[in-house]
Amino acid sequence: MLETGHTWHRCFKGAPEEARNLRRWVGERLRHTDAQTVAHELFVAVLGSKPVAIDATLSTSGDRVRISVGGESELSPLQTHGPGAVIVRALSTATGIRTDGCALWAEMRCHPNSQGQKAS
């Protein structure tokens, strides 16, 4: 059986006040309990590189939710392994750094009867 899912993408200003908009955007699309927290921690980590813009992508597939957040500059070890990374790892089933070093991602599992995304 093929898994179905959705993908959303949005570009945010590289500013701390955009974190609230990111959390709202994630909460409107994903029903996973920890999605907003994970997205927030990824966003804050990328903010450390002082980007002009931050790209966020949300994807669902079957019982999985994946969040990716990145900017235009390579992230430092503090950004990729700092305090926020501990939170992201604790709430996710898998995490990583995009191959260009400019983005972070996290994947989480949803409950078996949940598709991960909110109804449209």
C-alpha positions as CSV (number, residue, x, y, z in Angstrom):
1,M,0.0,0.0,0.0
2,L,1.4,3.4,-0.9
3,E,1.7,6.0,1.8
4,T,0.1,9.4,1.1
5,G,1.1,12.7,2.5
6,H,1.3,16.5,2.1
7,T,4.2,19.0,1.8
8,W,4.1,22.7,2.8
9,H,6.8,25.3,2.3
10,R,7.1,28.8,3.6
11,C,9.8,31.4,3.8
12,F,10.1,33.5,7.1
13,K,12.1,36.6,7.8
14,G,15.3,35.8,9.6
15,A,14.1,37.6,12.8
16,P,13.3,36.3,16.3
17,E,9.7,37.7,16.1
18,E,9.0,35.3,13.3
19,A,9.3,32.3,15.6
20,R,5.7,32.9,16.7
21,N,4.5,32.9,13.1
22,L,6.3,29.7,12.5
23,R,4.7,28.0,15.5
24,R,1.3,29.1,14.4
25,W,1.9,27.9,10.8
26,V,3.1,24.5,12.0
27,G,0.1,24.2,14.4
28,E,-2.4,24.9,11.7
29,R,-1.0,22.1,9.5
30,L,0.3,19.3,11.8
31,R,-1.5,17.6,14.7
32,H,1.6,16.1,16.2
33,T,1.9,17.1,19.8
34,D,5.6,18.1,19.6
35,A,5.7,19.6,16.1
36,Q,5.5,23.2,17.1
37,T,8.2,22.8,19.8
38,V,10.6,20.9,17.4
39,A,10.0,23.5,14.6
40,H,10.7,26.3,17.1
41,E,14.0,24.8,18.2
42,L,15.1,24.3,14.7
43,F,14.2,27.8,13.8
44,V,16.0,29.3,16.8
45,A,19.1,27.3,15.9
46,V,19.1,28.6,12.3
47,L,18.6,32.2,13.6
48,G,22.1,32.0,15.1
49,S,23.6,32.3,11.6
50,K,21.8,35.7,11.2
51,P,20.0,34.7,7.9
52,V,18.0,37.2,5.9
53,A,15.3,34.5,5.4
54,I,14.6,31.1,6.9
55,D,12.9,28.4,4.8
56,A,10.7,25.9,6.5
57,T,9.2,22.7,5.0
58,L,6.7,20.4,6.6
59,S,6.1,17.0,5.1
60,T,3.8,14.1,6.1
61,S,4.0,10.5,4.7
62,G,2.0,7.7,6.3
63,D,2.6,8.0,10.1
64,R,5.7,10.2,9.7
65,V,6.1,14.0,10.0
66,R,9.3,15.7,8.8
67,I,10.2,19.3,9.6
68,S,13.2,21.0,7.9
69,V,14.4,24.6,8.6
70,G,17.3,26.3,7.0
71,G,19.0,29.5,5.9
72,E,21.6,30.6,3.4
73,S,24.7,30.1,5.6
74,E,26.5,27.0,7.0
75,L,25.5,26.4,10.6
76,S,28.1,26.3,13.4
77,P,28.6,23.4,15.7
78,L,26.8,25.4,18.5
79,Q,23.8,25.7,16.2
80,T,23.8,22.1,15.2
81,H,24.6,20.5,18.6
82,G,23.6,23.2,21.1
83,P,20.9,23.1,23.8
84,G,18.1,23.1,21.3
85,A,19.5,20.0,19.6
86,V,19.0,18.1,22.9
87,I,15.3,19.0,22.9
88,V,14.9,18.1,19.2
89,R,16.6,14.7,19.6
90,A,14.4,13.9,22.7
91,L,11.2,14.7,20.8
92,S,12.1,13.1,17.4
93,T,12.8,9.7,16.0
94,A,15.5,11.0,13.7
95,T,17.4,14.3,13.2
96,G,20.0,15.6,10.9
97,I,21.8,18.3,9.1
98,R,21.3,18.9,5.4
99,T,24.3,18.0,3.3
100,D,25.2,21.6,2.6
101,G,25.2,22.4,6.3
102,C,22.7,25.2,6.1
103,A,19.6,23.4,7.4
104,L,18.4,21.1,10.2
105,W,15.6,18.5,10.0
106,A,13.7,16.3,12.4
107,E,11.4,13.4,11.8
108,M,8.7,12.2,14.2
109,R,6.2,9.4,14.2
110,C,2.4,10.0,14.7
111,H,0.0,7.7,16.5
112,P,-1.2,4.8,14.2
113,N,-4.7,6.3,13.6
114,S,-3.4,9.8,13.0
115,Q,-2.3,11.1,9.6
116,G,-0.1,13.8,11.0
117,Q,-1.8,16.6,9.2
118,K,-4.9,18.5,10.2
119,A,-8.0,18.2,8.1
120,S,-8.3,20.9,5.5
